[in-house]
């Protein structure tokens, strides 16, 4: 089982994850894409990664705005699995925007 990160470790991770913030015990990022279709492309790709990693973010879809919440529910907070998934989400968003 993954271990909860300390406040210091979460702070260091947020130094790398510049688009993310800490909110309600989770890593949170809001992303606005150019279109609903592009937003769904991001969701579909993140879903593939999440299934592969067996670690799933909470995703809120509002037209072309997505809100991702990464938290390890079984541990009740943020773990290395969440910071890793956040990095992967950033990569997906960047790739879709550039593509």
N, C-alpha and C positions, 0 to 999 in steps of 0.2 A: 504494500500500500504506500502511496506517495505521502511524504510528510509535509505538513503546513510550512510555508515559508515564514520567516520572521519579518517583522516590519522593516527591518534594515534590508533584508533580501528582496522584499517587494519593492522598496524604494530604488534599489540598484536596478532591478528589472525595468521599472518605469523610466529610468534614465536611458535605457535602450529602446523602450517602447514608447516613443515620444507622442504618439497619437492616442495613447491609452491613459486612463485615469483609474483610480481606485474608487469604487462606489459600492456601498452595501456589502462589503466583504468579497467583492469580485473585481476582476479587471474588466473595464468597460471601454468600448470604442464605438463612436457613432461615425458612420460613413455615408456621404451623399454621393451617389453615382449620377451619371448623365441621363440615365433612363431607367424605367422599371425593368426592361429586358436586361440591361447590364447588371442591375442589382440582383436579379434572379440568377444570372450567370455566376456571380460571386457566391451566392447562397449554395448553388449546386456544387461548385468546386469545393467550398468549405465542408459541405456535407460528405463528399467523397473522402476528404482528408480525415474528418472526424470519425467516420466509420472505420477507416484504416487504422487510426490511432486508438480507437475505442475510447474516445474522450470527446464529448459533445458540448459545444457552446450553446447558450440560450441565444436565439436570434429573433429580433423583432423587425418585421418588415412593414414600412410605411411608405408606400409608393416607391420612390427611388432612394429612400433613406433607410439604412440598416443600422441596428444597434446590436452589437455583440457583447455578451457577458460570459467571461470565462471564470469558472469557479469549480472546484472539485467538491460536489455536493456531499459525497460520502465522507469527506474529511472536514467539511464545514468551513472551507476557506480556500485560499490561493495556494497552489502547489506548483512545482516545476512543470507539471503537465499543462497548467494554464498558461504559464509564460511561453512555453514552447508552442502551444496552439495559437497564442496571440501573434507570435512571430510568423507562423505559417499563414494566418489570416492576413497580416500585412503584405506578405508576398503575393497572395492571391489578388488582393485589392490593387496592388501596384501593377501586376501583370494584366489584369482586365482593363485597367485605365489606360495602359500603354498600348494594348492590343488593338 
